[in-house]
């Protein structure tokens, strides 16, 4: 089990919850910064779906 701090949605993945969609739209630019600062706490939807 793992609990990432941030999951970057890729390939058109969106949440059904409007509040989450707005949040991701507002902070998606932070993903590259977070990946450099805290690489063990961020991931992408591709990494989660990978077997």
MARDREN-241183 format. One record per atom (N, C-alpha, C): atom name; x, z, y; residue number from 1. Coordinates in steps of 0.05 Angstrom, whole numbers, plus 5000, padded with zeros to 4 digits. Example, Ala and Ser with C-alpha at 12.3 -4.5 7.8 and 13.67 -1.06 7.14 Angstrom:
BEGIN
 site    X    Z    Y pos
    N 5264 5156 4886   1
   CA 5246 5156 4910   1
    C 5264 5156 4934   1
    N 5257 5142 4955   2
   CA 5273 5143 4979   2
    C 5258 5157 5001   2
//
This chain:
BEGIN
 site    X    Z    Y pos
    N 5017 5000 4977   1
   CA 5000 5000 5000   1
    C 5018 5000 5025   1
    N 5008 4988 5045   2
   CA 5021 4987 5071   2
    C 5001 4988 5093   2
    N 5010 4996 5116   3
   CA 4992 4997 5139   3
    C 5007 4986 5163   3
    N 5004 4960 5168   4
   CA 5019 4948 5191   4
    C 5007 4958 5217   4
    N 5023 4958 5238   5
   CA 5014 4965 5264   5
    C 5000 4942 5278   5
    N 5007 4917 5271   6
   CA 4995 4894 5284   6
    C 4996 4871 5264   6
    N 4974 4856 5262   7
   CA 4973 4833 5245   7
    C 4967 4809 5263   7
    N 4985 4789 5263   8
   CA 4982 4766 5280   8
    C 4965 4745 5264   8
    N 4941 4739 5273   9
   CA 4925 4719 5259   9
    C 4936 4691 5263   9
    N 4938 4675 5242  10
   CA 4948 4648 5243  10
    C 4928 4629 5232  10
    N 4931 4603 5237  11
   CA 4915 4581 5226  11
    C 4885 4585 5231  11
    N 4878 4594 5255  12
   CA 4850 4596 5262  12
    C 4835 4620 5251  12
    N 4849 4639 5239  13
   CA 4837 4663 5229  13
    C 4826 4679 5253  13
    N 4801 4688 5251  14
   CA 4789 4704 5272  14
    C 4773 4727 5260  14
    N 4769 4747 5276  15
   CA 4753 4770 5267  15
    C 4724 4764 5272  15
    N 4706 4776 5257  16
   CA 4678 4774 5262  16
    C 4669 4792 5284  16
    N 4686 4812 5291  17
   CA 4680 4831 5312  17
    C 4690 4821 5339  17
    N 4672 4818 5358  18
   CA 4678 4807 5384  18
    C 4700 4823 5398  18
    N 4699 4849 5396  19
   CA 4718 4866 5409  19
    C 4747 4860 5399  19
    N 4750 4857 5373  20
   CA 4776 4851 5361  20
    C 4785 4823 5371  20
    N 4767 4804 5372  21
   CA 4775 4777 5382  21
    C 4786 4779 5410  21
    N 4773 4794 5427  22
   CA 4782 4797 5455  22
    C 4809 4811 5456  22
    N 4812 4832 5439  23
   CA 4837 4847 5438  23
    C 4860 4829 5430  23
    N 4856 4814 5408  24
   CA 4878 4796 5399  24
    C 4884 4775 5419  24
    N 4864 4764 5433  25
   CA 4869 4744 5454  25
    C 4886 4756 5476  25
    N 4882 4781 5483  26
   CA 4897 4794 5504  26
    C 4925 4803 5497  26
    N 4930 4809 5472  27
   CA 4957 4819 5464  27
    C 4973 4801 5446  27
    N 4962 4777 5440  28
   CA 4976 4759 5421  28
    C 5004 4751 5432  28
    N 5007 4750 5458  29
   CA 5033 4743 5469  29
    C 5055 4764 5463  29
    N 5046 4788 5456  30
   CA 5065 4810 5450  30
    C 5078 4808 5422  30
    N 5066 4791 5405  31
   CA 5076 4790 5377  31
    C 5106 4785 5375  31
    N 5118 4765 5389  32
   CA 5147 4762 5387  32
    C 5163 4786 5396  32
    N 5153 4800 5416  33
   CA 5167 4824 5426  33
    C 5165 4846 5406  33
    N 5141 4851 5395  34
   CA 5138 4871 5375  34
    C 5154 4866 5350  34
    N 5156 4840 5342  35
   CA 5171 4833 5318  35
    C 5200 4839 5321  35
    N 5211 4836 5346  36
   CA 5239 4843 5351  36
    C 5244 4873 5352  36
    N 5225 4887 5364  37
   CA 5228 4916 5369  37
    C 5221 4932 5344  37
    N 5199 4925 5330  38
   CA 5190 4940 5307  38
    C 5183 4921 5283  38
    N 5203 4908 5272  39
   CA 5198 4888 5251  39
    C 5184 4898 5226  39
    N 5186 4923 5221  40
   CA 5173 4935 5197  40
    C 5144 4942 5202  40
    N 5134 4939 5226  41
   CA 5107 4947 5233  41
    C 5089 4924 5241  41
    N 5099 4900 5240  42
   CA 5082 4876 5247  42
    C 5084 4856 5225  42
    N 5063 4840 5222  43
   CA 5062 4820 5201  43
    C 5043 4798 5210  43
    N 5040 4777 5194  44
   CA 5021 4756 5199  44
    C 5001 4754 5177  44
    N 4979 4739 5181  45
   CA 4959 4736 5160  45
    C 4971 4720 5137  45
    N 4991 4703 5142  46
   CA 5004 4688 5121  46
    C 5019 4707 5102  46
    N 5033 4726 5113  47
   CA 5048 4745 5097  47
    C 5030 4763 5080  47
    N 5007 4770 5090  48
   CA 4988 4786 5075  48
    C 4976 4770 5052  48
    N 4970 4745 5057  49
   CA 4958 4728 5036  49
    C 4977 4716 5016  49
    N 5003 4720 5020  50
   CA 5023 4709 5002  50
    C 5023 4725 4976  50
    N 5023 4711 4953  51
   CA 5023 4725 4927  51
    C 5049 4740 4922  51
//
